[in-house]
Amino acid sequence: MLQLDPLTADIVVVKSGYLSPELAPIASPNLMALSNGVVDQFVERLPRNRKARKTFPFDRDFSYVPQVQLSARSK
């Protein structure tokens, strides 16, 4: 539509949540840059207004030792 040929460009940037299928064959390498937006894949950046306790990856200043708890179905 714009009469652009991505094969002639040094760099092609696509604002998309995934690599467009028609560009995948020419992507070498395929890089993804995370940015602010409605759907933010960088979860540590998301606001948490009602946190009950510290949770990873949002909080990192605590130690965690996992404990095994068997399910009632495992018997």
WOBEL-V335893 format. One record per helix or strand of 3 or more residues. SS is the DSSP state (a for helix, b for strand). FROM is the first residue (numbers start at 0). TO is the last residue. If there is no record, write none. Layout:
<<SS	FROM	TO> <SS	FROM	TO>>
This chain:
<<a	5	7> <a	20	23> <a	42	44> <a	71	73>>
